[in-house]
Amino acid sequence: MSSGGPTLPQERRIVTAIPGPKSQALHARRTAAVASGVGSVLPVYVVAAGGGVVVDVDGNSLIDLASGIAVTSVGNAAPEVVSRVVEQVAAFTHTCFMVAPYEGYVEVCEQLAELTPGTHPKKAALFNSGAEAVENAVKIARVHTGRDAVVVVDHAYHGRTNLTMAMTAKNMPYKQGFGPFAGEVYRAPVSYPFRDGLSGPEAAARTIDVIDKQVGASNVACIVIEPVLGEGGFIVPAPGYLAALAAYAQSEGIVFVADEIQSGMCRTGAWFASDHEGVVPDLVTVAKGVAGGLPLAAVVGRAEMMDAVHAGGLGGTYGGNPVACAAALGAIATMKDLDLNGRAREIETLLVGRLNALAADFPAIGEVRGRGAMVAIEIVEPGTTKPDPALAGRLSAGCHQAGVLTLTCGTYGNILRFLPPLVAPDALLHEAMDVLAEVTSGQA
């Protein structure tokens, strides 16, 4: 499949060491000018990207298995995104929707109401980032219910703001030294089939038991959960877990919030990962893949809940910026035109097939898991479930040196995750898996 955008050779091409001399020179400038708390996975400085490759200043072409952390699902510079952005920039770049509104914001809300799970009346509000969307979902739930408590699960990641750091499970690097955090946030265990061996209903009963005993259902404003846990390790809860948790929330008057920031917008082979389990959340948070790389986020949900907040209680100066809205409309059109849900399922078949074959020869792969083009391998000490983050790091670094951009994740740091653009061609994905196989053979 081609992105249909500006033509870049869809090839892995290594012409210098990685990073090369020009990237190293830029990195020296960056070290002097950019705060050291801002990290980078691989300090190659990009000048072009498209399809399934990123090209650096030294002329190296790397296979992209990151998509800017699940953002450039439609590819970089997708034609429909570019044309709509250019047209919008030429018209106006900002008025602030809260001051003088415009059609693009309204149309994005209409489209998201149509695409998110459920046929009930829905409304939406637009923001800048995933964390901002999560915070506003909590605000909406608290006003709607008149309750304070927020329940999240183990291995969760919800953002880097004060409230969302409290909601995030992993300490380093997200929380260390940044407290005290927002209160009234409670954590319950989650379904993690590789580690707990529980069925979905069994795992849900465990989660609900903790909520009832430690928080009390009548105190809970919302349960916030990623249908496929992202930074926590691409954990796919056992079948029936999400449905049981959603049913519990409904029975207790609790707002069920699906954080689909990483898993939404075709990434898992459905518009939203909740669709795989037939779950209809009350509120859905959206960001990352929605706008082709421009900053845009949303909360979409039941109209009566969204309307519970007083006028002026939701918003922000840049939320739903007209250029970002234009990009989102272009990205959504591209997803529909190219059937990127279908393409994500094809990518799942390719990646899972290759990774399962690799796991048969590399026992440090404890599990291959994921949905659509959101796939991962869990690296463990062979024959155990003990995490091996050092080996995961070496595998990722080996891929980098060979020209494949990969990411690690997981509470234990032992997950190698694969998030290719949905427009990446099969040949590149196979080549990336060939590289991974070579790297693993060197670590066997």
HELIX and SHEET records of a PDB file:
HELIX    1   1 PRO A   21  ALA A   33  1                                  13    
HELIX    2   2 SER A   67  ALA A   70  1                                   4    
HELIX    3   3 PRO A   79  ALA A   91  1                                  13    
HELIX    4   4 GLU A  103  LEU A  115  1                                  13    
HELIX    5   5 GLY A  130  THR A  145  1                                  16    
HELIX    6   6 ASN A  162  MET A  167  1                                   6    
HELIX    7   7 PRO A  193  ASP A  196  1                                   4    
HELIX    8   8 GLY A  200  GLN A  214  1                                  15    
HELIX    9   9 ALA A  217  ASN A  219  5                                   3    
HELIX   10  10 TYR A  241  SER A  251  1                                  11    
HELIX   11  11 ALA A  273  GLU A  277  5                                   5    
HELIX   12  12 LYS A  288  ALA A  291  5                                   4    
HELIX   13  13 ALA A  303  MET A  306  1                                   4    
HELIX   14  14 PRO A  322  ASP A  337  1                                  16    
HELIX   15  15 LEU A  340  ASP A  361  1                                  22    
HELIX   16  16 PRO A  389  GLN A  401  1                                  13    
HELIX   17  17 ASP A  426  GLN A  443  1                                  18    
SHEET    1   A 4 VAL A  46  GLY A  50  0                                        
SHEET    2   A 4 VAL A  53  ASP A  56 -1                                        
SHEET    3   A 4 SER A  61  ASP A  64 -1                                        
SHEET    4   A 4 VAL A 404  LEU A 405  1                                        
SHEET    1   B 7 LYS A 122  PHE A 127  0                                        
SHEET    2   B 7 ALA A 297  ARG A 302 -1                                        
SHEET    3   B 7 LEU A 283  VAL A 286 -1                                        
SHEET    4   B 7 VAL A 255  ASP A 259  1                                        
SHEET    5   B 7 VAL A 220  ILE A 225  1                                        
SHEET    6   B 7 ALA A 149  VAL A 153  1                                        
SHEET    7   B 7 VAL A 185  ALA A 188  1                                        
SHEET    1   C 4 ILE A 365  ARG A 371  0                                        
SHEET    2   C 4 MET A 374  ILE A 379 -1                                        
SHEET    3   C 4 ILE A 415  PHE A 418 -1                                        
SHEET    4   C 4 LEU A 407  CYS A 409 -1                                        
END                                                                             
